[in-house]
Amino acid sequence: MRLFRFDPEVGKSIDAYGSAGFVISRAAHSLDEAVLNCAYLEANGVIGFHQATVPQLFLVVRGGGWARGI
């Protein structure tokens, strides 16, 4: 068995587009441009508004907040 980590401690802190308190970790990536990321957002954190480069599914696992689209 091989264990993979994608918790915030091994993730990458993102500050682009005015993001704050936002860490992202790659969980999986296929050759067909499918990517699975695990994102962590601190309380009162922000994922800055940006145009996604690929279709995205955004799932909130814990907590709550607001999402914005075009």
mmCIF file as Biopython writes it, N, C-alpha, C and O atoms, coordinates in Angstrom:
data_model
#
loop_
_atom_site.group_PDB
_atom_site.id
_atom_site.type_symbol
_atom_site.label_atom_id
_atom_site.label_alt_id
_atom_site.label_comp_id
_atom_site.label_asym_id
_atom_site.label_entity_id
_atom_site.label_seq_id
_atom_site.pdbx_PDB_ins_code
_atom_site.Cartn_x
_atom_site.Cartn_y
_atom_site.Cartn_z
_atom_site.occupancy
_atom_site.B_iso_or_equiv
_atom_site.auth_seq_id
_atom_site.auth_asym_id
_atom_site.pdbx_PDB_model_num
ATOM 1   N N  . MET A ? 1  ? 0.843   -1.156 0.000   1.0 0.0 1  A 1 
ATOM 2   C CA . MET A ? 1  ? 0.000   0.000  0.000   1.0 0.0 1  A 1 
ATOM 3   C C  . MET A ? 1  ? 0.902   1.237  0.000   1.0 0.0 1  A 1 
ATOM 4   O O  . MET A ? 1  ? 1.942   1.275  0.657   1.0 0.0 1  A 1 
ATOM 5   N N  . ARG A ? 2  ? 0.475   2.222  -0.743  1.0 0.0 2  A 1 
ATOM 6   C CA . ARG A ? 2  ? 1.181   3.505  -0.786  1.0 0.0 2  A 1 
ATOM 7   C C  . ARG A ? 2  ? 0.233   4.587  -0.274  1.0 0.0 2  A 1 
ATOM 8   O O  . ARG A ? 2  ? -0.908  4.686  -0.725  1.0 0.0 2  A 1 
ATOM 9   N N  . LEU A ? 3  ? 0.701   5.380  0.650   1.0 0.0 3  A 1 
ATOM 10  C CA . LEU A ? 3  ? -0.115  6.459  1.216   1.0 0.0 3  A 1 
ATOM 11  C C  . LEU A ? 3  ? 0.240   7.783  0.552   1.0 0.0 3  A 1 
ATOM 12  O O  . LEU A ? 3  ? 1.412   8.077  0.315   1.0 0.0 3  A 1 
ATOM 13  N N  . PHE A ? 4  ? -0.779  8.573  0.258   1.0 0.0 4  A 1 
ATOM 14  C CA . PHE A ? 4  ? -0.603  9.894  -0.336  1.0 0.0 4  A 1 
ATOM 15  C C  . PHE A ? 4  ? -1.157  10.929 0.623   1.0 0.0 4  A 1 
ATOM 16  O O  . PHE A ? 4  ? -2.177  10.702 1.273   1.0 0.0 4  A 1 
ATOM 17  N N  . ARG A ? 5  ? -0.495  12.046 0.710   1.0 0.0 5  A 1 
ATOM 18  C CA . ARG A ? 5  ? -0.966  13.147 1.543   1.0 0.0 5  A 1 
ATOM 19  C C  . ARG A ? 5  ? -1.411  14.305 0.657   1.0 0.0 5  A 1 
ATOM 20  O O  . ARG A ? 5  ? -0.779  14.615 -0.353  1.0 0.0 5  A 1 
ATOM 21  N N  . PHE A ? 6  ? -2.499  14.929 1.051   1.0 0.0 6  A 1 
ATOM 22  C CA . PHE A ? 6  ? -2.938  16.149 0.385   1.0 0.0 6  A 1 
ATOM 23  C C  . PHE A ? 6  ? -3.550  17.112 1.394   1.0 0.0 6  A 1 
ATOM 24  O O  . PHE A ? 6  ? -4.448  17.890 1.073   1.0 0.0 6  A 1 
ATOM 25  N N  . ASP A ? 7  ? -3.043  17.039 2.616   1.0 0.0 7  A 1 
ATOM 26  C CA . ASP A ? 7  ? -3.498  17.927 3.679   1.0 0.0 7  A 1 
ATOM 27  C C  . ASP A ? 7  ? -2.826  19.297 3.526   1.0 0.0 7  A 1 
ATOM 28  O O  . ASP A ? 7  ? -1.890  19.431 2.738   1.0 0.0 7  A 1 
ATOM 29  N N  . PRO A ? 8  ? -3.282  20.313 4.262   1.0 0.0 8  A 1 
ATOM 30  C CA . PRO A ? 8  ? -2.733  21.668 4.087   1.0 0.0 8  A 1 
ATOM 31  C C  . PRO A ? 8  ? -1.231  21.776 4.350   1.0 0.0 8  A 1 
ATOM 32  O O  . PRO A ? 8  ? -0.565  22.638 3.776   1.0 0.0 8  A 1 
ATOM 33  N N  . GLU A ? 9  ? -0.699  20.920 5.202   1.0 0.0 9  A 1 
ATOM 34  C CA . GLU A ? 9  ? 0.725   21.002 5.524   1.0 0.0 9  A 1 
ATOM 35  C C  . GLU A ? 9  ? 1.619   20.685 4.330   1.0 0.0 9  A 1 
ATOM 36  O O  . GLU A ? 9  ? 2.768   21.125 4.300   1.0 0.0 9  A 1 
ATOM 37  N N  . VAL A ? 10 ? 1.129   19.941 3.351   1.0 0.0 10 A 1 
ATOM 38  C CA . VAL A ? 10 ? 1.936   19.612 2.165   1.0 0.0 10 A 1 
ATOM 39  C C  . VAL A ? 10 ? 1.457   20.377 0.931   1.0 0.0 10 A 1 
ATOM 40  O O  . VAL A ? 10 ? 2.001   20.205 -0.160  1.0 0.0 10 A 1 
ATOM 41  N N  . GLY A ? 11 ? 0.444   21.218 1.106   1.0 0.0 11 A 1 
ATOM 42  C CA . GLY A ? 11 ? -0.113  21.972 -0.008  1.0 0.0 11 A 1 
ATOM 43  C C  . GLY A ? 11 ? 0.669   23.230 -0.334  1.0 0.0 11 A 1 
ATOM 44  O O  . GLY A ? 11 ? 1.678   23.549 0.294   1.0 0.0 11 A 1 
ATOM 45  N N  . LYS A ? 12 ? 0.172   23.928 -1.331  1.0 0.0 12 A 1 
ATOM 46  C CA . LYS A ? 12 ? 0.781   25.175 -1.797  1.0 0.0 12 A 1 
ATOM 47  C C  . LYS A ? 12 ? -0.131  26.346 -1.440  1.0 0.0 12 A 1 
ATOM 48  O O  . LYS A ? 12 ? -1.314  26.350 -1.782  1.0 0.0 12 A 1 
ATOM 49  N N  . SER A ? 13 ? 0.423   27.322 -0.759  1.0 0.0 13 A 1 
ATOM 50  C CA . SER A ? 13 ? -0.328  28.523 -0.409  1.0 0.0 13 A 1 
ATOM 51  C C  . SER A ? 13 ? -0.533  29.360 -1.670  1.0 0.0 13 A 1 
ATOM 52  O O  . SER A ? 13 ? 0.411   29.599 -2.423  1.0 0.0 13 A 1 
ATOM 53  N N  . ILE A ? 14 ? -1.760  29.799 -1.893  1.0 0.0 14 A 1 
ATOM 54  C CA . ILE A ? 14 ? -2.113  30.570 -3.089  1.0 0.0 14 A 1 
ATOM 55  C C  . ILE A ? 14 ? -2.497  31.987 -2.676  1.0 0.0 14 A 1 
ATOM 56  O O  . ILE A ? 14 ? -3.332  32.182 -1.793  1.0 0.0 14 A 1 
ATOM 57  N N  . ASP A ? 15 ? -1.867  32.992 -3.336  1.0 0.0 15 A 1 
ATOM 58  C CA . ASP A ? 15 ? -2.243  34.382 -3.079  1.0 0.0 15 A 1 
ATOM 59  C C  . ASP A ? 15 ? -2.616  35.124 -4.363  1.0 0.0 15 A 1 
ATOM 60  O O  . ASP A ? 15 ? -2.855  36.332 -4.335  1.0 0.0 15 A 1 
ATOM 61  N N  . ALA A ? 16 ? -2.665  34.415 -5.474  1.0 0.0 16 A 1 
ATOM 62  C CA . ALA A ? 16 ? -3.021  35.037 -6.753  1.0 0.0 16 A 1 
ATOM 63  C C  . ALA A ? 16 ? -4.468  35.537 -6.724  1.0 0.0 16 A 1 
ATOM 64  O O  . ALA A ? 16 ? -5.315  34.983 -6.023  1.0 0.0 16 A 1 
ATOM 65  N N  . TYR A ? 17 ? -4.730  36.579 -7.488  1.0 0.0 17 A 1 
ATOM 66  C CA . TYR A ? 17 ? -6.071  37.174 -7.641  1.0 0.0 17 A 1 
ATOM 67  C C  . TYR A ? 17 ? -6.641  37.674 -6.314  1.0 0.0 17 A 1 
ATOM 68  O O  . TYR A ? 17 ? -7.859  37.753 -6.154  1.0 0.0 17 A 1 
ATOM 69  N N  . GLY A ? 18 ? -5.781  38.006 -5.376  1.0 0.0 18 A 1 
ATOM 70  C CA . GLY A ? 18 ? -6.257  38.507 -4.092  1.0 0.0 18 A 1 
ATOM 71  C C  . GLY A ? 18 ? -6.677  37.409 -3.128  1.0 0.0 18 A 1 
ATOM 72  O O  . GLY A ? 18 ? -7.352  37.682 -2.135  1.0 0.0 18 A 1 
ATOM 73  N N  . SER A ? 19 ? -6.287  36.173 -3.408  1.0 0.0 19 A 1 
ATOM 74  C CA . SER A ? 19 ? -6.616  35.067 -2.513  1.0 0.0 19 A 1 
ATOM 75  C C  . SER A ? 19 ? -5.866  35.228 -1.191  1.0 0.0 19 A 1 
ATOM 76  O O  . SER A ? 19 ? -4.767  35.781 -1.151  1.0 0.0 19 A 1 
ATOM 77  N N  . ALA A ? 20 ? -6.472  34.740 -0.123  1.0 0.0 20 A 1 
ATOM 78  C CA . ALA A ? 20 ? -5.840  34.797 1.203   1.0 0.0 20 A 1 
ATOM 79  C C  . ALA A ? 20 ? -6.333  33.619 2.035   1.0 0.0 20 A 1 
ATOM 80  O O  . ALA A ? 20 ? -7.509  33.261 1.971   1.0 0.0 20 A 1 
ATOM 81  N N  . GLY A ? 21 ? -5.446  33.021 2.809   1.0 0.0 21 A 1 
ATOM 82  C CA . GLY A ? 21 ? -5.832  31.886 3.639   1.0 0.0 21 A 1 
ATOM 83  C C  . GLY A ? 21 ? -6.246  30.679 2.825   1.0 0.0 21 A 1 
ATOM 84  O O  . GLY A ? 21 ? -7.107  29.909 3.251   1.0 0.0 21 A 1 
ATOM 85  N N  . PHE A ? 22 ? -5.642  30.503 1.653   1.0 0.0 22 A 1 
ATOM 86  C CA . PHE A ? 22 ? -6.045  29.486 0.685   1.0 0.0 22 A 1 
ATOM 87  C C  . PHE A ? 22 ? -4.859  28.577 0.383   1.0 0.0 22 A 1 
ATOM 88  O O  . PHE A ? 22 ? -3.809  29.048 -0.053  1.0 0.0 22 A 1 
ATOM 89  N N  . VAL A ? 23 ? -5.025  27.275 0.614   1.0 0.0 23 A 1 
ATOM 90  C CA . VAL A ? 23 ? -3.987  26.282 0.347   1.0 0.0 23 A 1 
ATOM 91  C C  . VAL A ? 23 ? -4.583  25.210 -0.548  1.0 0.0 23 A 1 
ATOM 92  O O  . VAL A ? 23 ? -5.707  24.763 -0.317  1.0 0.0 23 A 1 
ATOM 93  N N  . ILE A ? 24 ? -3.845  24.792 -1.567  1.0 0.0 24 A 1 
ATOM 94  C CA . ILE A ? 24 ? -4.332  23.769 -2.490  1.0 0.0 24 A 1 
ATOM 95  C C  . ILE A ? 24 ? -3.314  22.637 -2.591  1.0 0.0 24 A 1 
ATOM 96  O O  . ILE A ? 24 ? -2.105  22.868 -2.641  1.0 0.0 24 A 1 
ATOM 97  N N  . SER A ? 25 ? -3.829  21.415 -2.619  1.0 0.0 25 A 1 
ATOM 98  C CA . SER A ? 25 ? -2.989  20.224 -2.728  1.0 0.0 25 A 1 
ATOM 99  C C  . SER A ? 25 ? -3.493  19.359 -3.872  1.0 0.0 25 A 1 
ATOM 100 O O  . SER A ? 25 ? -4.695  19.113 -3.981  1.0 0.0 25 A 1 
ATOM 101 N N  . ARG A ? 26 ? -2.599  18.902 -4.714  1.0 0.0 26 A 1 
ATOM 102 C CA . ARG A ? 26 ? -2.963  18.014 -5.824  1.0 0.0 26 A 1 
ATOM 103 C C  . ARG A ? 26 ? -3.251  16.628 -5.281  1.0 0.0 26 A 1 
ATOM 104 O O  . ARG A ? 26 ? -2.405  16.045 -4.603  1.0 0.0 26 A 1 
ATOM 105 N N  . ALA A ? 27 ? -4.425  16.091 -5.563  1.0 0.0 27 A 1 
ATOM 106 C CA . ALA A ? 27 ? -4.782  14.750 -5.119  1.0 0.0 27 A 1 
ATOM 107 C C  . ALA A ? 27 ? -4.629  13.745 -6.253  1.0 0.0 27 A 1 
ATOM 108 O O  . ALA A ? 27 ? -4.229  12.604 -6.021  1.0 0.0 27 A 1 
ATOM 109 N N  . ALA A ? 28 ? -4.949  14.164 -7.495  1.0 0.0 28 A 1 
ATOM 110 C CA . ALA A ? 28 ? -4.822  13.270 -8.651  1.0 0.0 28 A 1 
ATOM 111 C C  . ALA A ? 28 ? -4.768  14.098 -9.920  1.0 0.0 28 A 1 
ATOM 112 O O  . ALA A ? 28 ? -5.280  15.217 -9.962  1.0 0.0 28 A 1 
ATOM 113 N N  . HIS A ? 29 ? -4.145  13.545 -10.957 1.0 0.0 29 A 1 
ATOM 114 C CA . HIS A ? 29 ? -4.053  14.215 -12.250 1.0 0.0 29 A 1 
ATOM 115 C C  . HIS A ? 29 ? -3.991  13.149 -13.340 1.0 0.0 29 A 1 
ATOM 116 O O  . HIS A ? 29 ? -3.126  12.274 -13.302 1.0 0.0 29 A 1 
ATOM 117 N N  . SER A ? 30 ? -4.891  13.216 -14.300 1.0 0.0 30 A 1 
ATOM 118 C CA . SER A ? 30 ? -4.870  12.252 -15.397 1.0 0.0 30 A 1 
ATOM 119 C C  . SER A ? 30 ? -4.321  12.923 -16.647 1.0 0.0 30 A 1 
ATOM 120 O O  . SER A ? 30 ? -4.216  14.148 -16.709 1.0 0.0 30 A 1 
ATOM 121 N N  . LEU A ? 31 ? -3.978  12.131 -17.623 1.0 0.0 31 A 1 
ATOM 122 C CA . LEU A ? 31 ? -3.443  12.673 -18.875 1.0 0.0 31 A 1 
ATOM 123 C C  . LEU A ? 31 ? -4.512  13.362 -19.713 1.0 0.0 31 A 1 
ATOM 124 O O  . LEU A ? 31 ? -4.181  14.075 -20.660 1.0 0.0 31 A 1 
ATOM 125 N N  . ASP A ? 32 ? -5.778  13.166 -19.387 1.0 0.0 32 A 1 
ATOM 126 C CA . ASP A ? 32 ? -6.879  13.769 -20.139 1.0 0.0 32 A 1 
ATOM 127 C C  . ASP A ? 32 ? -7.291  15.121 -19.581 1.0 0.0 32 A 1 
ATOM 128 O O  . ASP A ? 32 ? -8.430  15.547 -19.779 1.0 0.0 32 A 1 
ATOM 129 N N  . GLU A ? 33 ? -6.400  15.792 -18.899 1.0 0.0 33 A 1 
ATOM 130 C CA . GLU A ? 33 ? -6.638  17.114 -18.329 1.0 0.0 33 A 1 
ATOM 131 C C  . GLU A ? 33 ? -7.611  17.117 -17.161 1.0 0.0 33 A 1 
ATOM 132 O O  . GLU A ? 33 ? -8.095  18.176 -16.761 1.0 0.0 33 A 1 
ATOM 133 N N  . ALA A ? 34 ? -7.902  15.950 -16.614 1.0 0.0 34 A 1 
ATOM 134 C CA . ALA A ? 34 ? -8.725  15.907 -15.409 1.0 0.0 34 A 1 
ATOM 135 C C  . ALA A ? 34 ? -7.807  16.073 -14.210 1.0 0.0 34 A 1 
ATOM 136 O O  . ALA A ? 34 ? -6.792  15.385 -14.098 1.0 0.0 34 A 1 
ATOM 137 N N  . VAL A ? 35 ? -8.160  16.978 -13.322 1.0 0.0 35 A 1 
ATOM 138 C CA . VAL A ? 35 ? -7.348  17.259 -12.140 1.0 0.0 35 A 1 
ATOM 139 C C  . VAL A ? 35 ? -8.259  17.233 -10.920 1.0 0.0 35 A 1 
ATOM 140 O O  . VAL A ? 35 ? -9.370  17.763 -10.950 1.0 0.0 35 A 1 
ATOM 141 N N  . LEU A ? 36 ? -7.785  16.618 -9.860  1.0 0.0 36 A 1 
ATOM 142 C CA . LEU A ? 36 ? -8.508  16.607 -8.596  1.0 0.0 36 A 1 
ATOM 143 C C  . LEU A ? 36 ? -7.629  17.286 -7.556  1.0 0.0 36 A 1 
ATOM 144 O O  . LEU A ? 36 ? -6.560  16.786 -7.205  1.0 0.0 36 A 1 
ATOM 145 N N  . ASN A ? 37 ? -8.090  18.428 -7.070  1.0 0.0 37 A 1 
ATOM 146 C CA . ASN A ? 37 ? -7.365  19.182 -6.057  1.0 0.0 37 A 1 
ATOM 147 C C  . ASN A ? 37 ? -8.166  19.209 -4.778  1.0 0.0 37 A 1 
ATOM 148 O O  . ASN A ? 37 ? -9.396  19.150 -4.796  1.0 0.0 37 A 1 
ATOM 149 N N  . CYS A ? 38 ? -7.469  19.299 -3.682  1.0 0.0 38 A 1 
ATOM 150 C CA . CYS A ? 38 ? -8.095  19.476 -2.385  1.0 0.0 38 A 1 
ATOM 151 C C  . CYS A ? 38 ? -7.717  20.871 -1.912  1.0 0.0 38 A 1 
ATOM 152 O O  . CYS A ? 38 ? -6.537  21.174 -1.742  1.0 0.0 38 A 1 
ATOM 153 N N  . ALA A ? 39 ? -8.705  21.711 -1.702  1.0 0.0 39 A 1 
ATOM 154 C CA . ALA A ? 39 ? -8.450  23.094 -1.302  1.0 0.0 39 A 1 
ATOM 155 C C  . ALA A ? 39 ? -8.865  23.287 0.149   1.0 0.0 39 A 1 
ATOM 156 O O  . ALA A ? 39 ? -9.885  22.765 0.597   1.0 0.0 39 A 1 
ATOM 157 N N  . TYR A ? 40 ? -8.066  24.036 0.859   1.0 0.0 40 A 1 
ATOM 158 C CA . TYR A ? 40 ? -8.351  24.389 2.244   1.0 0.0 40 A 1 
ATOM 159 C C  . TYR A ? 40 ? -8.443  25.906 2.338   1.0 0.0 40 A 1 
ATOM 160 O O  . TYR A ? 40 ? -7.584  26.629 1.834   1.0 0.0 40 A 1 
ATOM 161 N N  . LEU A ? 41 ? -9.483  26.364 2.980   1.0 0.0 41 A 1 
ATOM 162 C CA . LEU A ? 41 ? -9.702  27.791 3.130   1.0 0.0 41 A 1 
ATOM 163 C C  . LEU A ? 41 ? -9.879  28.100 4.610   1.0 0.0 41 A 1 
ATOM 164 O O  . LEU A ? 41 ? -10.780 27.568 5.258   1.0 0.0 41 A 1 
ATOM 165 N N  . GLU A ? 42 ? -9.017  28.960 5.143   1.0 0.0 42 A 1 
ATOM 166 C CA . GLU A ? 42 ? -9.123  29.356 6.547   1.0 0.0 42 A 1 
ATOM 167 C C  . GLU A ? 42 ? -10.412 30.135 6.776   1.0 0.0 42 A 1 
ATOM 168 O O  . GLU A ? 42 ? -11.027 30.616 5.824   1.0 0.0 42 A 1 
ATOM 169 N N  . ALA A ? 43 ? -10.817 30.258 8.023   1.0 0.0 43 A 1 
ATOM 170 C CA . ALA A ? 43 ? -11.964 31.101 8.362   1.0 0.0 43 A 1 
ATOM 171 C C  . ALA A ? 43 ? -11.706 32.499 7.832   1.0 0.0 43 A 1 
ATOM 172 O O  . ALA A ? 43 ? -10.626 33.047 8.051   1.0 0.0 43 A 1 
ATOM 173 N N  . ASN A ? 44 ? -12.656 33.079 7.149   1.0 0.0 44 A 1 
ATOM 174 C CA . ASN A ? 44 ? -12.572 34.399 6.518   1.0 0.0 44 A 1 
ATOM 175 C C  . ASN A ? 44 ? -11.557 34.445 5.381   1.0 0.0 44 A 1 
ATOM 176 O O  . ASN A ? 44 ? -11.181 35.531 4.940   1.0 0.0 44 A 1 
ATOM 177 N N  . GLY A ? 45 ? -11.105 33.285 4.895   1.0 0.0 45 A 1 
ATOM 178 C CA . GLY A ? 45 ? -10.210 33.240 3.747   1.0 0.0 45 A 1 
ATOM 179 C C  . GLY A ? 45 ? -10.951 33.542 2.455   1.0 0.0 45 A 1 
ATOM 180 O O  . GLY A ? 45 ? -12.181 33.553 2.418   1.0 0.0 45 A 1 
ATOM 181 N N  . VAL A ? 46 ? -10.191 33.786 1.400   1.0 0.0 46 A 1 
ATOM 182 C CA . VAL A ? 46 ? -10.767 34.177 0.107   1.0 0.0 46 A 1 
ATOM 183 C C  . VAL A ? 46 ? -10.052 33.442 -1.013  1.0 0.0 46 A 1 
ATOM 184 O O  . VAL A ? 46 ? -8.822  33.383 -1.041  1.0 0.0 46 A 1 
ATOM 185 N N  . ILE A ? 47 ? -10.819 32.887 -1.929  1.0 0.0 47 A 1 
ATOM 186 C CA . ILE A ? 47 ? -10.279 32.419 -3.207  1.0 0.0 47 A 1 
ATOM 187 C C  . ILE A ? 47 ? -10.621 33.521 -4.192  1.0 0.0 47 A 1 
ATOM 188 O O  . ILE A ? 47 ? -11.790 33.715 -4.525  1.0 0.0 47 A 1 
ATOM 189 N N  . GLY A ? 48 ? -9.621  34.238 -4.658  1.0 0.0 48 A 1 
ATOM 190 C CA . GLY A ? 48 ? -9.848  35.386 -5.523  1.0 0.0 48 A 1 
ATOM 191 C C  . GLY A ? 48 ? -10.562 35.022 -6.816  1.0 0.0 48 A 1 
ATOM 192 O O  . GLY A ? 48 ? -10.333 33.953 -7.381  1.0 0.0 48 A 1 
ATOM 193 N N  . PHE A ? 49 ? -11.424 35.914 -7.278  1.0 0.0 49 A 1 
ATOM 194 C CA . PHE A ? 49 ? -12.183 35.680 -8.505  1.0 0.0 49 A 1 
ATOM 195 C C  . PHE A ? 49 ? -11.230 35.571 -9.689  1.0 0.0 49 A 1 
ATOM 196 O O  . PHE A ? 49 ? -10.358 36.420 -9.879  1.0 0.0 49 A 1 
ATOM 197 N N  . HIS A ? 50 ? -11.407 34.516 -10.483 1.0 0.0 50 A 1 
ATOM 198 C CA . HIS A ? 50 ? -10.569 34.283 -11.661 1.0 0.0 50 A 1 
ATOM 199 C C  . HIS A ? 50 ? -11.317 33.397 -12.646 1.0 0.0 50 A 1 
ATOM 200 O O  . HIS A ? 50 ? -12.261 32.699 -12.275 1.0 0.0 50 A 1 
ATOM 201 N N  . GLN A ? 51 ? -10.896 33.431 -13.881 1.0 0.0 51 A 1 
ATOM 202 C CA . GLN A ? 51 ? -11.469 32.574 -14.913 1.0 0.0 51 A 1 
ATOM 203 C C  . GLN A ? 51 ? -10.798 31.203 -14.823 1.0 0.0 51 A 1 
ATOM 204 O O  . GLN A ? 51 ? -9.576  31.106 -14.932 1.0 0.0 51 A 1 
ATOM 205 N N  . ALA A ? 52 ? -11.576 30.159 -14.628 1.0 0.0 52 A 1 
ATOM 206 C CA . ALA A ? 52 ? -11.014 28.808 -14.561 1.0 0.0 52 A 1 
ATOM 207 C C  . ALA A ? 52 ? -10.522 28.388 -15.946 1.0 0.0 52 A 1 
ATOM 208 O O  . ALA A ? 52 ? -11.124 28.737 -16.962 1.0 0.0 52 A 1 
ATOM 209 N N  . THR A ? 53 ? -9.434  27.646 -15.973 1.0 0.0 53 A 1 
ATOM 210 C CA . THR A ? 53 ? -8.861  27.197 -17.250 1.0 0.0 53 A 1 
ATOM 211 C C  . THR A ? 53 ? -9.465  25.876 -17.712 1.0 0.0 53 A 1 
ATOM 212 O O  . THR A ? 53 ? -9.347  25.521 -18.885 1.0 0.0 53 A 1 
ATOM 213 N N  . VAL A ? 54 ? -10.106 25.146 -16.810 1.0 0.0 54 A 1 
ATOM 214 C CA . VAL A ? 54 ? -10.790 23.888 -17.126 1.0 0.0 54 A 1 
ATOM 215 C C  . VAL A ? 54 ? -12.097 23.867 -16.343 1.0 0.0 54 A 1 
ATOM 216 O O  . VAL A ? 54 ? -12.226 24.581 -15.348 1.0 0.0 54 A 1 
ATOM 217 N N  . PRO A ? 55 ? -13.077 23.056 -16.773 1.0 0.0 55 A 1 
ATOM 218 C CA . PRO A ? 55 ? -14.316 22.950 -15.989 1.0 0.0 55 A 1 
ATOM 219 C C  . PRO A ? 55 ? -14.015 22.515 -14.559 1.0 0.0 55 A 1 
ATOM 220 O O  . PRO A ? 55 ? -13.096 21.732 -14.318 1.0 0.0 55 A 1 
ATOM 221 N N  . GLN A ? 56 ? -14.793 23.027 -13.622 1.0 0.0 56 A 1 
ATOM 222 C CA . GLN A ? 56 ? -14.546 22.721 -12.219 1.0 0.0 56 A 1 
ATOM 223 C C  . GLN A ? 56 ? -15.816 22.298 -11.513 1.0 0.0 56 A 1 
ATOM 224 O O  . GLN A ? 56 ? -16.914 22.741 -11.852 1.0 0.0 56 A 1 
ATOM 225 N N  . LEU A ? 57 ? -15.651 21.439 -10.530 1.0 0.0 57 A 1 
ATOM 226 C CA . LEU A ? 57 ? -16.706 21.065 -9.602  1.0 0.0 57 A 1 
ATOM 227 C C  . LEU A ? 57 ? -16.207 21.491 -8.227  1.0 0.0 57 A 1 
ATOM 228 O O  . LEU A ? 57 ? -15.140 21.055 -7.794  1.0 0.0 57 A 1 
ATOM 229 N N  . PHE A ? 58 ? -16.952 22.319 -7.552  1.0 0.0 58 A 1 
ATOM 230 C CA . PHE A ? 58 ? -16.533 22.859 -6.256  1.0 0.0 58 A 1 
ATOM 231 C C  . PHE A ? 58 ? -17.424 22.249 -5.182  1.0 0.0 58 A 1 
ATOM 232 O O  . PHE A ? 58 ? -18.627 22.509 -5.153  1.0 0.0 58 A 1 
ATOM 233 N N  . LEU A ? 59 ? -16.848 21.446 -4.306  1.0 0.0 59 A 1 
ATOM 234 C CA . LEU A ? 59 ? -17.594 20.792 -3.231  1.0 0.0 59 A 1 
ATOM 235 C C  . LEU A ? 59 ? -17.147 21.352 -1.891  1.0 0.0 59 A 1 
ATOM 236 O O  . LEU A ? 59 ? -15.949 21.406 -1.611  1.0 0.0 59 A 1 
ATOM 237 N N  . VAL A ? 60 ? -18.081 21.764 -1.072  1.0 0.0 60 A 1 
ATOM 238 C CA . VAL A ? 60 ? -17.767 22.231 0.273   1.0 0.0 60 A 1 
ATOM 239 C C  . VAL A ? 60 ? -17.976 21.054 1.221   1.0 0.0 60 A 1 
ATOM 240 O O  . VAL A ? 60 ? -19.078 20.514 1.314   1.0 0.0 60 A 1 
ATOM 241 N N  . VAL A ? 61 ? -16.924 20.662 1.918   1.0 0.0 61 A 1 
ATOM 242 C CA . VAL A ? 61 ? -16.984 19.511 2.807   1.0 0.0 61 A 1 
ATOM 243 C C  . VAL A ? 61 ? -17.350 19.922 4.222   1.0 0.0 61 A 1 
ATOM 244 O O  . VAL A ? 61 ? -18.062 19.204 4.924   1.0 0.0 61 A 1 
ATOM 245 N N  . ARG A ? 62 ? -16.861 21.074 4.631   1.0 0.0 62 A 1 
ATOM 246 C CA . ARG A ? 62 ? -17.142 21.543 5.981   1.0 0.0 62 A 1 
ATOM 247 C C  . ARG A ? 62 ? -17.172 23.063 5.968   1.0 0.0 62 A 1 
ATOM 248 O O  . ARG A ? 62 ? -16.390 23.699 5.262   1.0 0.0 62 A 1 
ATOM 249 N N  . GLY A ? 63 ? -18.062 23.634 6.737   1.0 0.0 63 A 1 
ATOM 250 C CA . GLY A ? 63 ? -18.158 25.091 6.807   1.0 0.0 63 A 1 
ATOM 251 C C  . GLY A ? 63 ? -19.141 25.621 5.779   1.0 0.0 63 A 1 
ATOM 252 O O  . GLY A ? 63 ? -19.981 24.879 5.269   1.0 0.0 63 A 1 
ATOM 253 N N  . GLY A ? 64 ? -19.036 26.886 5.482   1.0 0.0 64 A 1 
ATOM 254 C CA . GLY A ? 64 ? -19.934 27.521 4.529   1.0 0.0 64 A 1 
ATOM 255 C C  . GLY A ? 64 ? -19.332 28.794 4.007   1.0 0.0 64 A 1 
ATOM 256 O O  . GLY A ? 64 ? -18.287 29.237 4.483   1.0 0.0 64 A 1 
ATOM 257 N N  . GLY A ? 65 ? -19.969 29.371 3.055   1.0 0.0 65 A 1 
ATOM 258 C CA . GLY A ? 65 ? -19.463 30.613 2.474   1.0 0.0 65 A 1 
ATOM 259 C C  . GLY A ? 65 ? -20.267 30.979 1.250   1.0 0.0 65 A 1 
ATOM 260 O O  . GLY A ? 65 ? -21.386 30.503 1.064   1.0 0.0 65 A 1 
ATOM 261 N N  . TRP A ? 66 ? -19.699 31.821 0.422   1.0 0.0 66 A 1 
ATOM 262 C CA . TRP A ? 66 ? -20.353 32.316 -0.778  1.0 0.0 66 A 1 
ATOM 263 C C  . TRP A ? 66 ? -19.514 31.970 -1.997  1.0 0.0 66 A 1 
ATOM 264 O O  . TRP A ? 66 ? -18.285 31.956 -1.936  1.0 0.0 66 A 1 
ATOM 265 N N  . ALA A ? 67 ? -20.191 31.691 -3.106  1.0 0.0 67 A 1 
ATOM 266 C CA . ALA A ? 67 ? -19.503 31.442 -4.372  1.0 0.0 67 A 1 
ATOM 267 C C  . ALA A ? 67 ? -20.043 32.439 -5.384  1.0 0.0 67 A 1 
ATOM 268 O O  . ALA A ? 67 ? -21.190 32.877 -5.298  1.0 0.0 67 A 1 
ATOM 269 N N  . ARG A ? 68 ? -19.198 32.785 -6.340  1.0 0.0 68 A 1 
ATOM 270 C CA . ARG A ? 68 ? -19.587 33.765 -7.356  1.0 0.0 68 A 1 
ATOM 271 C C  . ARG A ? 68 ? -19.264 33.190 -8.735  1.0 0.0 68 A 1 
ATOM 272 O O  . ARG A ? 68 ? -18.244 32.523 -8.909  1.0 0.0 68 A 1 
ATOM 273 N N  . GLY A ? 69 ? -20.106 33.441 -9.683  1.0 0.0 69 A 1 
ATOM 274 C CA . GLY A ? 69 ? -19.866 33.042 -11.073 1.0 0.0 69 A 1 
ATOM 275 C C  . GLY A ? 69 ? -20.056 34.225 -11.978 1.0 0.0 69 A 1 
ATOM 276 O O  . GLY A ? 69 ? -20.468 35.301 -11.544 1.0 0.0 69 A 1 
ATOM 277 N N  . ILE A ? 70 ? -19.755 34.022 -13.229 1.0 0.0 70 A 1 
ATOM 278 C CA . ILE A ? 70 ? -19.889 35.119 -14.210 1.0 0.0 70 A 1 
ATOM 279 C C  . ILE A ? 70 ? -21.342 35.380 -14.485 1.0 0.0 70 A 1 
ATOM 280 O O  . ILE A ? 70 ? -21.672 36.261 -15.278 1.0 0.0 70 A 1 
#
